[in-house]
Amino acid sequence: MTQLRYGGGGAGSYTLAPVNARSQRRQEVEVLRIVSAFGIVWYHTASVGRDFAYVGLIAFLITSMYFATRHAVAPKSVASRARTLLIPWAIWFLFYGLLNVVRHQDFLPMAHGWGTGILAGTSIHLWYLPFIFFCMVGFDWIRTQVDARVLAVVCVVTAGLLLALSRFWREPSLDLIYPYAQYAHALSGVLIGVFLANCDVLSRRDRVLAVAALLLSIAMFSASLPGVGVPYLLGVAVTALALSPAWKGCIQFDVVWLSECTFGIYLSHIFWLRLIRSSSNIPELALPFVVFAVSAATVWMLKKGAPRVARYVV
């Protein structure tokens, strides 16, 4: 029997590998991916609890880099990364651009030039894919040059310092043009993901101390900083717990059918948000649940009805 397993290409990347059963996938991690996607939908759809919703992006970042940079898995080629991330990005880039034209807006905002406009994308959330693509390609190369132990230590120390000093860089970064402010905010999540992917070469005590020091650094220096303190404190804690072998087998029911839709949910939810907002008066607190459910249902149906198309789209 074959099954889609984590392929290291990000939130929706899998490769075929022989396994005994679908349930061998760690359901704790699959639940985390679902909750992360819902958090991102919540952040874009409601004004209530946005700091808590932003935890979803931090977990999304960490898990993407975790599965992409595990030391026991060989680095992927640039072409493989591009197929996984840039082809869906290009398709949705075109889709949202045409949607902008229909709404009598510019296909691509270019107030700051072509390069920045392309990186930002035709919809506000598309910045993530080229960013994570370049991060993965960069660390694919770094992993061939640096020992896993050194990489883990450097990444967790750097992330800890960035978060401890966030009061000094967060406000100035918000003055950067889009999407560079997002890059600055996301960098710590990328580094933490790489650390967690390689920290098993360290002793259990050192791993626990590193995560504890990281959380303490955030709690002491960034806890009250909007957009950083709560998202990173909870995002790191929840992700580290979910990825810990100690929790393996904690969840017995199968959620893979839904977790495999999270990449498509991320890409499509802005479209459904606009459509639902324009055609109904759903209360704000209900909107994240409706948008998430509609996005998940359409992605699931596409995967079932047209798997070859879905492979490149969601």
C-alpha positions in Angstrom: 0.0 0.0 0.0 1.2 3.5 -0.7 0.3 6.7 1.1 1.1 10.4 0.8 3.7 11.3 3.3 5.4 14.5 4.3 7.6 15.5 1.4 9.2 18.6 2.8 7.7 21.1 0.3 5.7 23.0 2.9 2.2 22.8 4.3 0.7 20.8 1.5 3.7 18.9 0.2 3.7 15.1 0.2 5.4 12.3 -1.6 4.4 8.7 -2.2 6.0 6.2 0.2 5.1 2.7 1.2 3.4 2.4 4.6 1.1 -0.1 6.3 -1.8 2.2 6.9 -3.0 5.8 6.6 -3.2 6.1 10.3 0.6 5.8 10.6 0.7 9.6 10.0 0.9 11.4 13.3 -2.6 12.7 13.9 -1.3 15.2 16.5 0.6 17.0 13.8 -2.3 16.7 11.4 -4.6 18.4 13.9 -2.0 21.1 14.4 -2.0 21.7 10.6 -5.8 22.0 10.6 -5.9 24.4 13.5 -3.1 26.5 11.9 -5.1 26.8 8.7 -8.2 27.8 10.7 -6.2 30.4 12.6 -5.1 32.0 9.3 -8.6 32.1 8.1 -9.8 33.6 11.4 -7.1 36.3 11.2 -8.3 37.3 7.7 -12.0 37.2 8.4 -12.6 38.6 11.9 -11.3 41.5 14.0 -11.8 39.7 17.3 -8.9 37.7 18.8 -6.5 38.3 16.0 -3.4 37.9 18.1 -4.6 34.4 19.0 -5.6 33.7 15.4 -2.1 34.7 14.3 -0.8 31.7 16.2 -1.9 29.8 13.1 0.7 31.5 10.9 3.5 30.9 13.3 2.6 27.2 13.5 2.3 27.1 9.7 5.8 28.6 9.3 7.4 26.3 11.9 5.8 23.1 10.5 6.6 24.0 6.9 10.3 24.4 7.7 10.3 21.5 10.0 9.2 19.0 7.3 11.4 20.7 4.7 14.7 20.6 6.7 14.8 17.4 8.8 18.5 16.3 8.9 17.5 12.7 8.1 15.9 13.7 4.8 18.0 14.6 1.8 17.6 18.2 0.5 15.2 18.6 -2.4 16.2 20.1 -5.7 15.2 23.7 -6.6 12.9 22.3 -9.4 11.1 20.1 -6.9 10.5 23.0 -4.5 9.3 25.1 -7.5 6.8 22.4 -8.6 5.4 22.2 -5.1 5.2 25.9 -4.2 5.6 28.1 -7.2 3.3 26.4 -9.7 0.3 26.7 -7.3 1.5 30.3 -6.5 1.5 31.2 -10.2 -2.0 29.8 -10.8 -3.5 31.6 -7.8 -1.4 34.8 -8.7 -3.2 34.8 -12.0 -6.6 33.9 -10.5 -6.5 36.7 -7.9 -5.1 39.2 -10.5 -8.0 38.5 -12.8 -10.4 38.9 -9.9 -8.8 42.3 -9.2 -9.5 43.3 -12.8 -13.2 42.2 -12.5 -13.4 44.4 -9.4 -12.0 47.3 -11.3 -8.6 47.3 -9.6 -5.1 46.9 -10.9 -4.2 43.4 -11.8 -1.0 43.8 -9.8 -0.3 46.7 -7.4 3.0 48.1 -8.5 3.4 51.3 -6.4 6.8 50.1 -5.3 8.0 48.5 -8.6 7.6 45.1 -10.4 9.8 43.1 -8.0 8.0 44.1 -4.9 4.6 43.8 -6.6 5.4 40.2 -7.7 6.7 39.2 -4.2 3.6 40.8 -2.6 1.2 39.1 -5.0 -2.2 39.9 -6.4 -3.8 39.0 -3.1 -2.5 39.9 0.4 -1.8 36.3 1.5 0.3 35.2 -1.5 3.5 36.7 -0.1 4.0 33.5 1.9 4.7 31.1 -1.0 7.7 32.8 -2.7 9.0 33.6 0.8 8.9 30.0 2.1 10.3 28.8 -1.3 13.4 30.9 -1.0 13.8 29.9 2.7 13.6 26.2 1.8 16.0 26.5 -1.1 18.4 28.5 1.1 18.4 26.0 3.9 18.6 23.1 1.4 22.0 24.5 0.5 23.0 25.4 4.1 22.3 21.8 5.2 24.9 20.5 2.8 27.5 22.8 4.3 26.7 22.8 8.0 26.5 20.0 10.6 23.0 19.4 11.9 24.0 20.1 15.5 25.6 23.4 14.6 22.6 24.4 12.5 20.1 23.6 15.3 22.1 25.6 17.9 22.6 28.6 15.6 19.0 28.7 14.5 17.5 28.5 18.0 20.0 31.1 19.4 19.3 33.5 16.6 15.6 33.1 16.9 15.8 33.7 20.6 17.8 36.9 20.2 15.4 38.2 17.4 12.4 37.6 19.6 14.1 39.0 22.7 15.0 42.2 20.8 11.6 42.4 19.0 10.7 45.6 20.8 13.6 47.3 18.9 12.8 46.0 15.4 9.1 45.3 15.3 7.8 48.9 15.0 10.5 50.0 12.4 9.7 46.8 10.4 6.0 47.9 10.2 7.1 50.9 8.2 8.7 48.7 5.6 6.8 48.3 2.3 4.7 45.1 1.9 5.7 42.2 2.1 9.1 43.0 3.8 7.4 43.6 7.1 5.9 40.1 6.9 9.4 38.7 6.1 10.8 40.3 9.2 8.0 38.9 11.4 8.2 35.4 9.9 12.0 35.0 10.1 12.0 33.8 13.7 9.4 31.1 12.8 11.5 29.9 10.0 14.6 29.5 12.2 12.5 27.8 14.9 11.2 25.3 12.4 14.8 24.5 11.2 15.9 24.1 14.9 13.0 21.6 15.6 13.8 19.7 12.5 17.4 19.1 13.6 17.3 19.2 17.4 17.1 15.4 17.8 20.8 15.3 17.3 21.0 17.1 20.7 20.4 15.4 24.0 16.9 15.4 25.4 17.9 17.7 28.2 19.4 20.2 25.7 16.3 20.1 23.5 14.1 20.8 26.5 16.3 23.6 27.8 16.5 25.2 24.4 12.7 25.3 23.9 12.3 26.5 27.6 14.8 29.3 27.1 13.1 30.3 23.8 9.7 30.5 25.5 11.2 32.4 28.5 12.8 34.9 26.2 9.5 35.6 24.5 7.6 35.8 27.8 10.1 38.2 29.4 10.8 40.5 26.5 7.9 40.3 24.0 4.8 39.0 25.7 3.0 42.3 25.6 4.1 43.2 22.1 1.1 42.9 19.7 1.6 40.6 16.8 4.7 39.0 18.3 4.3 38.0 22.0 1.1 35.9 22.0 1.5 34.5 18.5 5.1 33.3 19.0 4.7 32.3 22.7 1.6 30.1 21.9 2.8 29.1 18.4 6.2 27.8 19.6 4.7 26.0 22.6 1.9 24.3 20.8 4.1 23.3 17.8 6.9 22.0 20.0 4.4 19.9 22.0 2.7 18.5 18.9 6.0 17.5 17.3 7.3 15.9 20.5 7.6 12.1 20.3 6.1 12.0 23.8 2.6 12.8 22.3 2.8 10.2 19.5 -0.4 8.2 19.3 -2.2 10.6 21.6 -4.9 11.1 19.0 -6.4 7.9 17.5 -9.0 9.2 15.0 -8.0 10.0 11.4 -8.0 13.7 10.3 -5.7 13.3 7.4 -8.6 13.7 4.9 -9.0 17.3 6.2 -5.3 18.1 6.9 -4.5 17.3 3.3 -6.8 20.2 2.3 -5.0 22.9 4.4 -2.7 24.1 1.6 -5.7 24.6 -0.6 -7.7 26.2 2.2 -4.9 28.7 2.6 -4.8 29.5 -1.1 -8.5 29.7 -1.7 -10.0 31.2 1.5 -9.6 34.8 0.4 -11.8 34.2 -2.6 -14.5 32.5 -0.6 -14.3 35.3 2.0 -14.9 38.0 -0.6 -17.8 36.0 -2.2 -19.5 35.2 1.1 -19.1 38.7 2.4 -20.6 40.2 -0.8 -23.6 37.8 -0.9 -24.6 37.4 2.8 -24.8 39.0 6.1 -23.1 36.4 8.2 -22.1 37.6 11.7 -18.4 38.3 12.1 -17.9 35.6 14.7 -19.5 33.0 12.4 -17.6 34.1 9.3 -14.3 32.2 10.0 -16.1 28.9 10.5 -18.2 29.4 7.3 -15.2 30.4 5.2 -13.1 27.6 6.5 -15.9 25.0 5.9 -16.6 26.2 2.4 -12.9 26.3 1.5 -12.2 22.8 2.9 -15.3 21.3 1.2 -14.3 22.7 -2.3 -10.7 21.7 -1.9 -11.7 18.2 -0.8 -14.1 17.8 -3.8 -11.4 19.0 -6.2 -9.0 16.5 -4.8 -11.5 13.7 -5.1 -13.0 14.7 -8.5 -9.9 15.9 -10.3 -6.8 14.7 -8.5 -4.4 15.5 -11.4 -5.6 19.1 -11.5 -5.6 19.4 -7.7 -2.0 18.3 -7.6 -1.0 21.6 -9.2 -3.6 23.9 -7.7 -4.2 22.9 -4.1 
